[in-house]
Amino acid sequence: MSEWIDSPSDPDHSKREREKAKALRKSVWWQQQRQAGVCHYCKKKVASEDITMDHIVPVARGGTSTKGNIVPACQTCNTQKKTAIPAEQILRSLEQDDPTLFQDEEPSDGYELGEDQGSGFNSLFIAQPHGFCTGVARAIHMAEKTLEQKSGNETIFCLNEIVHNQHVVTRLTSMGLHFVKCVEDVPEGAKLLFSAHGVSPKVRQEAASRNLTVIDATCPFVAKVHDEVKRFASTGIAIVCIGHRNHEEVIGVVGEAPERVHVVENAEEVGRLDLPLDRPIAVVTQTTLGESQVAEVMAALRSRYTQLVSPPHTDICYATRDRQRAVKDLAHHCACVIVLGSANSSNSQRLVETAQAAGSEAVLVSDLSELLHTDWSPYHSLGVTSGASTPEDFLEQAVRYLEQQGFSLV
Ligand code: SF4
């Protein structure tokens, strides 16, 4: 417990403790909104099965604010397509209505969130947002629709995992989707899905030369990076791509202009780049990286190259960014954060790193059996989140199990 609590001898200790307490109250408020099932717009109570905090339930989708926060919405308000209000704005208006709601409280001597929460019960927090992003939900929806519409004994193929999650892949396999590693494994004239991670132009040409019908589930945020690379390459300048060179997304992006794109995975690799110092260099980013990881590499690039050309924001997508910010918040008041996701899921791995960097322990759990074989009793407070490709039912199973182990959802 002690490792995540600031030392009381630190002059900023009290301030940080108050900030932690405030963050905790906000988190609790969000949890209560979800559990209360109150529509954010009309403020009416809605049956829990007709309300959601995420994008993917078609009955009643939550709106997305400009910051990507999710609010609960009932079916009526959702179908009227009301514009969601940013979470921070809601919190501000609530504070105006009731100034005491999130008021800073002077913590008593030795006040420790973990011990406070743990004195009567063990607390369990769920990060919001978590789980499926729109790109993943869209790709899975496209796969399901294609399978539904297939004729007779037709086989539908998918190049690589549609998203990096074993539960999703297993379910779609059981529904008849056939995963392959290369286009040559697909019979001429068949239907082939491209995954959410996108593919290079070379792969598209191979599919065309085999006369395949392509269903392209590339996430629009990934497609945007492809477009950036094409645009920069057409001007003749060198491009640095910050990302993991063996990740399918980066392989596809590099494939847009292999002779111009140079991949760097970390700040150290910037020093090994062999590019002219006095010429413009464009920068693009893998969509699922950690914000701090990209900031470090950008700093190294700026210190070496004076003529960097990059979009105003990094290419880290809103879903990755919001899930990282939520897990950082969670890590401030949880002794350990459990990230549900597969080992090859980049955004899940980044969630683990983000929680650890924020000061809590963090583990990646890809299967319920891993949860069952761990002793969680030493922890007074646990946080749970899930990667952008992790199905919600996995999180629900994990939460049910932890509740059986004596943790109470806050
Ligand atoms: S994590 Fe981001 S880039 Fe990847 S599928 Fe989701 S929205 Fe698209």
Boltz pocket constraint, residues with backbone or C-beta under 6 A from the ligand:
constraints:
  - pocket:
      binder: B
      contacts: [[A, 133], [A, 134], [A, 135], [A, 136], [A, 196], [A, 219], [A, 220], [A, 221], [A, 222], [A, 287], [A, 288], [A, 317], [A, 318], [A, 319], [A, 320], [A, 347], [A, 388]]
      max_distance: 6.0
